[in-house]
């Protein structure tokens, strides 16, 4: 059995396990009342926060490839084209199984703007590495019952990775030996150097995006848990859900791993596992709905890909 089939089988098992957990003892009954706690004003506020997060992600991609987009990617119209691509990609990542929606990013960049596939893939990996660094850093700060020394060590390792990758890329891209010998290793180094060239701006958009996104998810979880006055557990739940999203094995459309990661981290501050899973399922449903709504509206309302000769 191939590795791909094993990963997909695990994803299906994880998702079925979540469904079985809720089906046992009528646990589904607890999800409805938690969903009912989301009032219209709060949902509108959360939607606006997610819209801000989406706008930041679009700006990050627009800045990443600004030099290569040419006239079709410049200005307000160019930004909205990139935002459309970003929102469609985000919707596909959220709903397609086994994170297969990630393939849309290099595919759309190539078809719409003529960006080379290798360049797009390496940039996507760097963007995901930035996302992981920010989430892991927040987890290191927020994880309960951890000694200060371990927090400092974890943060040092994360910062080392964040700074080390661009340094490695610049060093090896400038190496005359690698340029002379060529090969795949040298090509990856050159592509990574290009992807990390605007590292400062990229980090600014990444950190801003995660602050806004986690604020929205914390708000939703706090309402679902009926702990709006004390959002400490909700913060951990939001971070736990996003940590689970980094895992190489995901449930179908993220179901199972997302909820388990959220509930497990909230369990460290005495939120019951069942309550945590129910609240996380409410959060997941809203996140999926908003991503699909944003992707659909973007496909209908925002400027399409430029006409290429």
PAZAPA-4460 file (N, C-alpha, C; in steps of 0.05 Angstrom, whole numbers, plus 32768, in hexadecimal, padded with zeros to 4 digits):
% residues 309
    n_x    n_y    n_z   ca_x   ca_y   ca_z    c_x    c_y    c_z   seq   type   mol
   8011   7FE8   8000   8000   8000   8000   8012   8019   8000     1      X     A
   800C   802C   7FEE   801C   8044   7FEC   8018   8056   8004     2      X     A
   802B   8068   8007   8029   807C   801D   8010   808D   801A     3      X     A
   800A   8095   8002   7FF2   80A6   7FFD   7FD9   8098   8006     4      X     A
   7FD6   807E   7FFF   7FBE   8070   8007   7FBC   806D   8025     5      X     A
   7FD3   8069   8032   7FD4   8067   8050   7FCA   8081   805C     6      X     A
   7FD5   8097   8052   7FCD   80B1   805D   7FAF   80B6   8059     7      X     A
   7FA5   80B0   8042   7F89   80B4   803C   7F77   80A2   804E     8      X     A
   7F80   8089   8051   7F71   8077   8062   7F70   8081   807F     9      X     A
   7F86   808C   8089   7F87   8097   80A4   7F75   80AF   80A6    10      X     A
   7F74   80BF   8091   7F62   80D7   8092   7F45   80CF   8094    11      X     A
   7F3D   80BA   8085   7F22   80B0   8086   7F1C   80A5   80A2    12      X     A
   7F2F   8096   80AD   7F2B   808A   80C7   7F27   809F   80DC    13      X     A
   7F37   80B4   80DB   7F36   80CA   80EE   7F1A   80D7   80ED    14      X     A
   7F11   80DC   80D5   7EF7   80E9   80D2   7EE0   80D7   80DC    15      X     A
   7EE1   80BE   80D5   7ECD   80AB   80DF   7ECD   80A9   80FD    16      X     A
   7EE5   80AA   8109   7EE7   80A9   8126   7ED9   80C0   8133    17      X     A
   7EDC   80D8   8127   7ECE   80EF   8132   7EB0   80EC   8130    18      X     A
   7EA6   80E3   8119   7E89   80DE   8116   7E7F   80CA   812A    19      X     A
   7E8F   80B4   812E   7E87   809F   8141   7E86   80AA   815D    20      X     A
   7E99   80BB   8164   7E99   80C7   817F   7E80   80D6   8184    21      X     A
   7E78   80E7   8171   7E60   80F7   8175   7E46   80E6   8173    22      X     A
   7E47   80D1   8162   7E2F   80C0   8160   7E29   80B1   8179    23      X     A
   7E3F   80AA   8188   7E3B   809B   81A1   7E2D   80AC   81B6    24      X     A
   7E1A   80A1   81C3   7E0C   80AF   81D9   7DFF   80C9   81D0    25      X     A
   7DF8   80CC   81B7   7DEA   80E4   81AD   7DFA   80FD   81B2    26      X     A
   7E15   80FC   81AE   7E25   8114   81B3   7E1F   812B   819F    27      X     A
   7E13   8124   8188   7E0C   8138   8175   7DF9   814D   8181    28      X     A
   7DE9   8144   8195   7DD5   8156   81A1   7DE2   816E   81AE    29      X     A
   7DFB   816C   81B6   7E08   8182   81C3   7E13   8197   81AF    30      X     A
   7E14   8190   8196   7E1F   81A3   8182   7E0B   81B9   817B    31      X     A
   7DF2   81B2   8178   7DDD   81C5   8171   7DDB   81DC   8185    32      X     A
   7DD9   81D7   819F   7DD8   81EE   81B2   7DF0   8200   81B1    33      X     A
   7E08   81F4   81AC   7E20   8205   81AA   7E1F   8216   8191    34      X     A
   7E15   820B   817B   7E13   821A   8163   7DFE   8231   8166    35      X     A
   7DEA   822C   8176   7DD5   8240   817B   7DDF   8258   818B    36      X     A
   7DF6   8255   8199   7E01   826B   81A9   7E0F   8280   8197    37      X     A
   7E12   827A   817E   7E1F   828D   816C   7E0A   82A1   8162    38      X     A
   7E08   82B8   816F   7DF5   82CC   8167   7DFE   82DA   814D    39      X     A
   7DEB   82E8   8140   7DF0   82F4   8126   7E06   8309   8127    40      X     A
   7E05   831A   813C   7E1A   832F   813F   7E36   8323   8140    41      X     A
   7E38   830E   8150   7E52   8300   8153   7E5B   82F4   8139    42      X     A
   7E48   82E7   812B   7E4F   82DA   8111   7E58   82EF   80FD    43      X     A
   7E4B   8306   80FC   7E54   831C   80EA   7E70   8325   80F2    44      X     A
   7E75   8329   810C   7E8F   8331   8115   7EA4   831D   810E    45      X     A
   7E9F   8304   8112   7EB2   82EE   810A   7EB6   82EF   80EC    46      X     A
   7EA1   82F2   80DD   7EA4   82F2   80BF   7EB5   8309   80B6    47      X     A
   7EB3   8320   80C3   7EC4   8337   80BC   7EE1   8332   80C3    48      X     A
   7EE6   8325   80D9   7F01   831E   80E0   7F0D   830A   80CC    49      X     A
   7EFD   82F6   80C4   7F07   82E4   80B0   7F0C   82F2   8095    50      X     A
   7EFA   8305   808E   7EFE   8314   8076   7F18   8324   8077    51      X     A
   7F1F   832F   808E   7F38   833D   8092   7F50   832A   808E    52      X     A
   7F4D   8312   809A   7F61   82FD   8097   7F65   82F6   807A    53      X     A
   7F4F   82F2   806B   7F51   82EB   804F   7F5F   8301   803F    54      X     A
   7F59   831A   8046   7F65   8331   8038   7F83   8331   803D    55      X     A
   7F8C   832B   8055   7FA8   832A   805B   7FB6   8314   804C    56      X     A
   7FA9   82FD   804A   7FB5   82E7   803B   7FB8   82EE   801D    57      X     A
   7FA4   82FC   8012   7FA6   8305   7FF7   7FBD   8318   7FF3    58      X     A
   7FC1   832A   8007   7FD7   833E   8005   7FF2   832F   8007    59      X     A
   7FF3   831A   8017   800C   830B   8019   8014   82FF   7FFF    60      X     A
   8000   82F2   7FF1   8006   82E6   7FD7   800C   82FB   7FC2    61      X     A
   7FFD   8311   7FC3   8002   8326   7FB0   801E   8331   7FB2    62      X     A
   8027   8335   7FCB   8042   833F   7FCF   8057   832B   7FC8    63      X     A
   8052   8311   7FCC   8065   82FC   7FC7   806C   82FA   7FAA    64      X     A
   8058   82FE   7F98   805D   82FA   7F7B   805B   8314   7F6B    65      X     A
   805D   832B   7F79   8058   8345   7F6C   806B   8349   7F54    66      X     A
   8084   8341   7F57   8097   8345   7F41   8091   8334   7F28    67      X     A
   8083   831E   7F2C   807E   830B   7F16   8062   830E   7F0A    68      X     A
   8050   831A   7F18   8035   831D   7F0D   8034   8330   7EF5    69      X     A
   8045   8343   7EF5   8044   8357   7EDF   802C   8369   7EE1    70      X     A
   8024   8374   7ECB   800E   8387   7ECB   7FF4   837B   7ED4    71      X     A
   7FF0   8361   7ECF   7FD6   8354   7ED6   7FD2   8351   7EF4    72      X     A
   7FE8   8353   7F03   7FE6   8350   7F20   7FEA   8369   7F30    73      X     A
   7FED   8380   7F21   7FF2   8399   7F2F   7FD8   83A8   7F36    74      X     A
   7FDA   83B9   7F49   7FC4   83CB   7F50   7FAD   83BC   7F5E    75      X     A
   7F97   83CA   7F61   7F80   83C0   7F6F   7F74   83A8   7F61    76      X     A
   7F72   83A9   7F46   7F66   8393   7F37   7F78   837A   7F3A    77      X     A
   7F92   837F   7F38   7FA5   8368   7F3C   7FA2   835B   7F57    78      X     A
   7FA0   836C   7F6C   7F9D   8361   7F87   7F83   8350   7F89    79      X     A
   7F6D   835A   7F7D   7F54   834B   7F7F   7F55   8331   7F6F    80      X     A
   7F65   8331   7F5A   7F69   8317   7F4B   7F77   8303   7F5E    81      X     A
   7F8C   830D   7F6B   7F9B   82FC   7F7D   7F8A   82F3   7F95    82      X     A
   7F79   8305   7F9F   7F67   82FF   7FB5   7F53   82E9   7FAD    83      X     A
   7F49   82EB   7F94   7F38   82D6   7F8A   7F46   82BB   7F8A    84      X     A
   7F5E   82BA   7F80   7F6E   82A2   7F80   7F72   8297   7F9D    85      X     A
   7F78   82A9   7FAF   7F7D   82A2   7FCB   7F64   8296   7FD8    86      X     A
   7F4D   82A1   7FD3   7F34   8298   7FDF   7F2B   827D   7FD3    87      X     A
   7F2E   827A   7FB9   7F27   8261   7FAD   7F39   824B   7FB7    88      X     A
   7F53   8251   7FB9   7F66   823D   7FC3   7F5F   8236   7FE0    89      X     A
   7F59   824A   7FF1   7F52   8245   800D   7F3A   8233   800F    90      X     A
   7F25   8239   7FFF   7F0D   8228   8000   7F13   820B   7FF9    91      X     A
   7F24   8207   7FE4   7F2A   81EC   7FDC   7F3B   81DE   7FF1    92      X     A
   7F4D   81EC   7FFE   7F5D   81DF   8013   7F4B   81D6   802A    93      X     A
   7F37   81E6   8030   7F26   81E0   8047   7F13   81C9   8042    94      X     A
   7F0A   81C5   8029   7EF5   81B1   8025   7EFF   8198   8017    95      X     A
   7F14   8199   8007   7F1D   8181   7FF9   7F2C   816F   800C    96      X     A
   7F29   8155   8009   7F37   8142   801C   7F55   8142   8018    97      X     A
   7F62   813B   802E   7F7F   8136   802E   7F8F   814E   8025    98      X     A
   7F85   8166   802A   7F92   8180   8023   7F99   8181   8005    99      X     A
   7F8A   8172   7FF5   7F90   8172   7FD8   7F8A   818D   7FCB   100      X     A
   7F7B   819E   7FD9   7F76   81B9   7FCF   7F8E   81CA   7FCD   101      X     A
   7FA4   81C3   7FDB   7FBD   81D2   7FD8   7FC7   81D3   7FBC   102      X     A
   7FC1   81BE   7FAC   7FCA   81BD   7F91   7FBF   81D4   7F80   103      X     A
   7FA9   81E0   7F89   7F9D   81F6   7F7A   7FAF   820E   7F79   104      X     A
   7FC0   8212   7F8D   7FD0   822A   7F8E   7FE4   822C   7F77   105      X     A
   7FF6   8218   7F73   8008   821A   7F5C   7FF9   8218   7F42   106      X     A
   7FE3   8209   7F41   7FD5   8206   7F28   7FC8   8221   7F1F   107      X     A
   7FBB   822F   7F32   7FAE   8248   7F2B   7FC3   825E   7F25   108      X     A
   7FD9   825E   7F34   7FEE   8272   7F2F   7FF9   826E   7F13   109      X     A
   7FFD   8255   7F0B   8008   8250   7EF1   7FF4   8257   7EDB   110      X     A
   7FDB   8250   7EDE   7FC7   8255   7EC9   7FC0   8272   7EC7   111      X     A
   7FBD   8280   7EDE   7FB4   829C   7EDE   7FCA   82B0   7ED8   112      X     A
   7FE2   82AA   7EE4   7FF7   82BE   7EE2   8011   82B4   7ED6   113      X     A
   8011   829B   7ECE   8029   8291   7EC1   8041   828C   7ED4   114      X     A
   803B   8289   7EED   8050   8284   7F01   805A   8267   7EFE   115      X     A
   8074   8263   7EFD   807E   8248   7EFB   8075   8236   7F12   116      X     A
   806F   821D   7F0D   8064   820B   7F21   8078   8207   7F38   117      X     A
   8091   8203   7F31   80A5   8200   7F47   80A7   8217   7F59   118      X     A
   80A6   822F   7F4D   80A7   8248   7F5E   808F   8249   7F70   119      X     A
   8077   8242   7F65   805F   8244   7F76   805F   822F   7F8C   120      X     A
   8069   8217   7F87   8069   8202   7F9B   807C   8209   7FB2   121      X     A
   8094   8213   7FAB   80A7   821A   7FC0   809D   8231   7FD0   122      X     A
   8090   8245   7FC3   8085   825B   7FD2   806E   8252   7FE4   123      X     A
   805E   8240   7FDB   8048   8235   7FEC   8053   8227   8004   124      X     A
   8069   8218   8000   8075   820A   8017   8080   821F   802B   125      X     A
   808C   8234   8021   8096   8249   8033   807F   8257   8042   126      X     A
   806A   825D   8034   8053   8269   8041   8047   8257   8057   127      X     A
   8046   823E   8051   803C   822B   8066   8050   8229   807D   128      X     A
   8069   822B   8077   807D   822A   808D   807A   8243   809E   129      X     A
   8075   825A   8092   8070   8272   80A2   8058   826F   80B3   130      X     A
   8042   8264   80A8   802A   825F   80B7   8030   824D   80CF   131      X     A
   803E   8238   80CA   8045   8225   80E0   8055   8232   80F5   132      X     A
   8069   8242   80EE   807A   8250   8102   8069   8262   8114   133      X     A
   8057   8271   8108   8046   8283   8119   8035   8273   812C   134      X     A
   8027   825F   8121   8015   824F   8132   8025   8241   8148   135      X     A
   803C   8236   8142   804C   8228   8156   8057   823B   816B   136      X     A
   805E   8254   8162   8067   8268   8175   8051   826F   8189   137      X     A
   8039   8273   817E   8022   8279   8190   801C   8262   81A2   138      X     A
   801F   824A   8199   801A   8232   81AA   802F   8231   81C0   139      X     A
   8048   8237   81B9   805D   8237   81CD   8058   824C   81E3   140      X     A
   804C   8263   81DC   8045   8277   81EF   802D   8270   8200   141      X     A
   8019   8264   81F3   7FFF   8260   8201   7FFC   8245   820E   142      X     A
   800C   8231   8206   8008   8216   8211   800A   8216   8230   143      X     A
   7FF6   820C   823D   7FF6   820E   825B   800A   81FA   8268   144      X     A
   8012   8201   8280   8022   81F0   8291   803D   81E8   8285   145      X     A
   8049   81FB   8277   8063   81F7   826B   8077   820A   8277   146      X     A
   808E   81FF   8280   80A3   8210   828C   80AD   8225   8279   147      X     A
   80B5   823C   8283   80BE   8252   8273   80D7   824A   8262   148      X     A
   80E8   8239   826C   80FF   8230   825D   80F8   8221   8244   149      X     A
   80E4   8210   8245   80DB   8201   822E   80CE   8214   8219   150      X     A
   80BF   8228   8223   80B3   823B   8211   80C9   824B   8202   151      X     A
   80DD   8254   8210   80F3   8262   8203   8101   8251   81EF   152      X     A
   8106   8238   81F6   8114   8225   81E4   8103   8221   81CB   153      X     A
   80E9   821D   81CE   80D8   8219   81B7   80D7   8231   81A5   154      X     A
   80D5   8249   81B1   80D5   8261   81A1   80EF   8266   8193   155      X     A
   8105   825F   81A0   811F   8262   8193   8122   8250   817B   156      X     A
   8117   8237   817D   8118   8224   8167   8107   822E   814F   157      X     A
   80F0   8239   8156   80DE   8244   8141   80EA   825C   8133   158      X     A
   80F5   826E   8142   8102   8286   8137   811A   827D   8126   159      X     A
   8128   8269   8130   813F   825F   8121   8137   8254   8105   160      X     A
   8121   8246   8105   8117   823C   80EB   810E   8253   80D9   161      X     A
   8100   8266   80E5   80F5   827C   80D5   810C   828D   80C8   162      X     A
   8122   8291   80D7   8138   82A0   80CD   814C   828F   80BD   163      X     A
   814D   8276   80C4   8161   8264   80B8   815B   825D   809B   164      X     A
   8141   8259   8095   813A   8251   8079   8142   8267   8065   165      X     A
   813A   8281   806A   8143   8296   8057   8162   8298   8055   166      X     A
   816F   8296   806C   818C   8298   806C   8198   8281   805B   167      X     A
   818E   8269   805F   8198   8252   8050   8194   8257   8032   168      X     A
   817C   8260   802B   8175   8264   800F   8187   8279   8002   169      X     A
   818C   8290   8010   819D   82A5   8005   81BA   829A   8002   170      X     A
   81C3   828C   8016   81DF   8282   8016   81E3   826F   7FFF   171      X     A
   81D0   825C   7FFB   81D5   8248   7FE6   81CE   8253   7FCA   172      X     A
   81BC   8266   7FC9   81B7   8273   7FAF   81CF   8282   7FA5   173      X     A
   81DE   828D   7FB8   81F5   829D   7FB1   820E   828C   7FAC   174      X     A
   820C   8272   7FB1   8223   8261   7FAE   822A   825C   7F91   175      X     A
   8242   8263   7F89   824A   8260   7F6D   824B   8242   7F66   176      X     A
   8253   8231   7F7A   8254   8214   7F75   8239   8209   7F6D   177      X     A
   8225   8210   7F7D   820A   8206   7F78   8200   8210   7F5D   178      X     A
   8205   822A   7F58   81FB   8235   7F3F   8208   8227   7F27   179      X     A
   8222   821F   7F2B   8230   8212   7F15   8226   81F6   7F10   180      X     A
   8222   81E8   7F26   821A   81CB   7F24   81FC   81C9   7F1E   181      X     A
   81EC   81DC   7F26   81D0   81DB   7F20   81C3   81C4   7F30   182      X     A
   81B0   81B7   7F24   81A3   81A0   7F32   818B   81AA   7F42   183      X     A
   817B   8196   7F4B   8162   819C   7F58   8167   81AB   7F73   184      X     A
   817C   81A3   7F81   8182   81B0   7F9B   8187   81CE   7F97   185      X     A
   8196   81D4   7F83   819C   81F1   7F7E   8183   81FF   7F75   186      X     A
   8172   81F2   7F66   815A   81FF   7F5D   8147   8205   7F74   187      X     A
   8144   81F2   7F86   8133   81F6   7F9E   813E   820D   7FAF   188      X     A
   8159   820E   7FB2   8165   8224   7FC1   815F   823F   7FB4   189      X     A
   8161   8240   7F9A   815C   8259   7F8C   813E   8261   7F8E   190      X     A
   812C   824E   7F8C   8110   8254   7F8F   8109   825C   7FAB   191      X     A
   8115   8250   7FBF   8110   8257   7FDB   811B   8273   7FE0   192      X     A
   8132   827A   7FD4   813D   8295   7FD8   8129   82AA   7FCD   193      X     A
   811D   82A3   7FB6   810A   82B6   7FAB   80F1   82B8   7FBC   194      X     A
   80E8   82A1   7FC7   80D0   82A1   7FD7   80D4   82B0   7FF1   195      X     A
   80EC   82B0   7FFC   80F1   82BD   8015   80FD   82D9   8012   196      X     A
   80FE   82E3   7FFA   810B   82FD   7FF4   80FC   8314   8003   197      X     A
   80E2   8312   8004   80D2   8326   8011   80C8   831C   802C   198      X     A
   80DB   8311   803B   80D4   8303   8054   80C7   8315   8068   199      X     A
   80D1   832E   806B   80C6   8340   807F   80A8   8346   807A   200      X     A
   80A2   834D   8061   8086   8353   805B   8074   833A   805E   201      X     A
   807F   8323   8055   8070   830A   8058   806A   8303   8075   202      X     A
   807E   8307   8086   8079   8301   80A3   8065   8315   80AF   203      X     A
   8065   832D   80A6   8051   8341   80B0   8035   8338   80AA   204      X     A
   8030   8331   8090   8016   8328   8088   800E   830D   8096   205      X     A
   8022   82FC   809A   801C   82E2   80A6   8014   82E5   80C3   206      X     A
   8024   82F5   80D2   801D   82F9   80EF   8002   8308   80F1   207      X     A
   7FFE   831C   80E1   7FE4   832A   80E2   7FCD   8318   80DC   208      X     A
   7FD0   8307   80C8   7FBB   82F5   80C1   7FB4   82E2   80D8   209      X     A
   7FC8   82D7   80E4   7FC3   82C4   80FA   7FB7   82D1   8113   210      X     A
   7FBF   82E9   8119   7FB3   82F7   812F   7F95   82FA   812B   211      X     A
   7F8E   8303   8113   7F72   8308   810C   7F62   82EE   810B   212      X     A
   7F6E   82DA   80FE   7F60   82C0   80FB   7F5B   82B2   8116   213      X     A
   7F70   82B2   8126   7F6D   82A5   8141   7F5A   82B4   8153   214      X     A
   7F59   82CF   8150   7F46   82DF   815F   7F2A   82D7   8157   215      X     A
   7F25   82D3   813D   7F0A   82CB   8134   7F03   82AF   813F   216      X     A
   7F16   829D   813D   7F10   8281   8146   7F0D   8280   8164   217      X     A
   7F1C   8291   8173   7F19   8292   8190   7EFD   829C   8197   218      X     A
   7EF4   82B1   8189   7ED9   82BC   818E   7EC4   82A7   818A   219      X     A
   7EC6   8298   8174   7EB2   8283   816E   7EB3   826D   8184   220      X     A
   7ECA   8264   818B   7ECC   824F   819F   7EC2   8257   81BA   221      X     A
   7EC9   8270   81C1   7EBF   827B   81DB   7EA1   827B   81DC   222      X     A
   7E94   8282   81C6   7E77   8282   81C5   7E6C   8266   81C6   223      X     A
   7E78   8254   81B7   7E6F   8238   81B7   7E73   822A   81D2   224      X     A
   7E87   8232   81E1   7E8C   8227   81FB   7E7C   8235   8211   225      X     A
   7E70   824C   8209   7E61   825D   821C   7E75   8268   8231   226      X     A
   7E8C   8270   8227   7EA1   827C   8239   7EAB   8296   822D   227      X     A
   7E98   82A7   8223   7E9F   82C0   8217   7EAF   82D2   822A   228      X     A
   7EA9   82D0   8244   7EB7   82E1   8257   7ED3   82D7   825E   229      X     A
   7ED9   82BE   8257   7EF3   82B3   825D   7EFC   82A3   8244   230      X     A
   7F0C   82AF   8233   7F13   82A3   8219   7F2D   8293   821A   231      X     A
   7F38   828F   8232   7F52   8281   8233   7F51   8265   8226   232      X     A
   7F3C   8255   822D   7F39   823B   8221   7F35   823D   8203   233      X     A
   7F26   8251   81FA   7F20   8254   81DE   7F39   825A   81CE   234      X     A
   7F4B   826A   81DA   7F64   8270   81CC   7F74   8256   81C8   235      X     A
   7F75   8246   81DC   7F83   822C   81D9   7F76   821A   81C5   236      X     A
   7F5B   821B   81C4   7F4C   820A   81B1   7F52   8213   8194   237      X     A
   7F53   822D   8190   7F59   8237   8175   7F75   822F   816C   238      X     A
   7F89   8232   817F   7FA4   822A   8178   7FA6   820C   8174   239      X     A
   7F99   81FD   8185   7F99   81E0   8181   7F8E   81D7   8167   240      X     A
   7F79   81E3   815E   7F6D   81DC   8144   7F80   81E2   812D   241      X     A
   7F8E   81F9   812F   7FA1   8200   811A   7FBA   81EF   811B   242      X     A
   7FC2   81E8   8133   7FD9   81D5   8135   7FD3   81BB   8127   243      X     A
   7FBA   81B1   812B   7FB2   8198   811F   7FB2   819A   8100   244      X     A
   7FAD   81B3   80F6   7FAD   81B7   80D9   7FC9   81B4   80CD   245      X     A
   7FDD   81B6   80DD   7FF9   81B3   80D3   8000   8196   80CF   246      X     A
   7FF2   8184   80DD   7FF9   8168   80DB   7FF8   815D   80BF   247      X     A
   800A   814B   80B8   800B   8140   809D   7FF2   812F   8096   248      X     A
   7FE5   8124   80AB   7FCD   8113   80A6   7FB5   8123   80B0   249      X     A
   7FA2   8127   809F   7F8A   8137   80A6   7F71   8126   80A2   250      X     A
   7F5C   812C   80B1   7F43   8120   80AB   7F38   812B   8091   251      X     A
   7F23   811E   8086   7F17   8128   806E   7F0C   8144   8073   252      X     A
   7F15   8158   8062   7F0F   8174   8066   7F17   817E   8082   253      X     A
   7F2A   8170   808E   7F34   8178   80A8   7F24   816E   80BF   254      X     A
   7F0D   8161   80BA   7EFC   8158   80D0   7F0A   8142   80E0   255      X     A
   7F09   8144   80F9   7F16   8130   810B   7F2F   813B   8117   256      X     A
   7F43   8141   8106   7F5C   814C   8111   7F58   8168   811C   257      X     A
   7F49   8179   810D   7F43   8194   8116   7F36   8194   8132   258      X     A
   7F21   8184   8134   7F12   8184   814E   7F23   8177   8164   259      X     A
   7F32   8162   815E   7F42   8155   8172   7F58   8167   817D   260      X     A
   7F65   8175   816B   7F7A   8188   8173   7F70   819E   8185   261      X     A
   7F59   81A9   817D   7F4C   81BE   818D   7F44   81B4   81A9   262      X     A
   7F36   819E   81A9   7F2C   8193   81C3   7F42   818A   81D5   263      X     A
   7F57   817E   81C9   7F6E   8174   81D9   7F7C   818B   81E8   264      X     A
   7F80   81A1   81DA   7F8E   81B7   81E7   7F7C   81C5   81FC   265      X     A
   7F62   81C6   81F7   7F50   81D1   820B   7F4D   81BF   8223   266      X     A
   7F52   81A6   821F   7F50   8192   8235   7F66   8198   824A   267      X     A
   7F7C   81A5   8242   7F91   81AB   8255   7F89   81C1   8269   268      X     A
   7F73   81CF   8263   7F68   81E3   8276   7F4C   81DA   827F   269      X     A
   7F48   81C0   8280   7F31   81B3   828C   7F17   81B7   827D   270      X     A
   7F18   81BD   8263   7EFF   81BC   8254   7EFA   819F   824D   271      X     A
   7EE2   8194   8253   7EDC   8178   824E   7EE0   8172   8230   272      X     A
   7EE9   8159   822A   7EEF   8152   820F   7ED7   8154   81FD   273      X     A
   7EC0   814A   8206   7EA8   814B   81F6   7EA0   8168   81F0   274      X     A
   7EA1   817A   8204   7E9A   8196   81FF   7EAE   81A3   81EC   275      X     A
   7EC7   819C   81EE   7EDB   81A7   81DC   7ED7   819E   81BF   276      X     A
   7ED0   8184   81BC   7ECB   817A   81A1   7EB2   8187   8194   277      X     A
   7E9E   818A   81A5   7E85   8197   819B   7E8B   81B4   8192   278      X     A
   7E99   81C3   81A3   7E9F   81DF   819C   7EB1   81E1   8184   279      X     A
   7EC4   81CF   8182   7ED6   81CF   816B   7EC8   81C8   8151   280      X     A
   7EB4   81B6   8153   7EA4   81B0   813B   7E94   81C8   8132   281      X     A
   7E89   81D7   8145   7E7B   81F0   813E   7E8F   8203   8130   282      X     A
   7EA6   8207   813B   7EBA   8218   812F   7EC1   820F   8113   283      X     A
   7EC6   81F5   8110   7ECD   81EA   80F6   7EB8   81EF   80E1   284      X     A
   7E9F   81EB   80E9   7E88   81EF   80D6   7E87   820C   80CD   285      X     A
   7E8B   821F   80DF   7E8A   823B   80D8   7EA2   8242   80C6   286      X     A
   7EB9   8238   80CC   7ED1   823E   80BC   7ECD   8233   80A0   287      X     A
   7EC3   821B   809D   7EBE   8210   8082   7EA9   8220   8073   288      X     A
   7E94   8228   8081   7E7F   8237   8074   7E89   8252   806A   289      X     A
   7E99   825F   807A   7EA4   8279   8072   7EB8   8277   805B   290      X     A
   7EC8   8262   805C   7EDC   825E   8046   7ECD   8258   802C   291      X     A
   7EB8   8248   802D   7EA9   8242   8014   7E9A   825B   800A   292      X     A
   7E8F   826A   801D   7E81   8283   8015   7E94   8297   8008   293      X     A
   7EAC   829A   8015   7EBF   82AD   800A   7ECA   82A4   7FEF   294      X     A
   7ECF   8289   7FED   7ED8   827F   7FD3   7EC4   8282   7FBD   295      X     A
   7EAA   827D   7FC4   7E95   8280   7FB0   7E91   829C   7FA8   296      X     A
   7E90   82AF   7FBB   7E8D   82CB   7FB4   7EA4   82D5   7FA4   297      X     A
   7EBC   82CC   7FAB   7ED4   82D5   7F9C   7ED2   82CC   7F7F   298      X     A
   7ECA   82B3   7F7B   7EC8   82A8   7F5F   7EB3   82B7   7F4F   299      X     A
   7E9F   82C2   7F5C   7E89   82D0   7F4D   7E8F   82ED   7F4A   300      X     A
   7E99   82FA   7F5F   7E9A   8317   7F60   7EB6   8323   7F59   301      X     A
   7ECB   8316   7F60   7EE6   8321   7F5C   7EF0   831D   7F3F   302      X     A
   7F02   832E   7F36   7F0C   832C   7F1A   7F19   8311   7F15   303      X     A
   7F14   8306   7EFE   7F1E   82EC   7EF6   7F3B   82EE   7EED   304      X     A
   7F46   82D7   7EE5   7F62   82D7   7EDD   7F66   82E8   7EC4   305      X     A
   7F7D   82F4   7EC1   7F82   8305   7EAA   7F83   82F6   7E90   306      X     A
   7F7B   8302   7E7B   7F7D   82F5   7E61   7F9A   82F4   7E58   307      X     A
   7FA3   82DC   7E53   7FBF   82D9   7E4B   7FC1   82D3   7E2D   308      X     A
   7FD5   82DF   7E20   7FD8   82DB   7E03   7FDE   82BE   7DFC   309      X     A
***
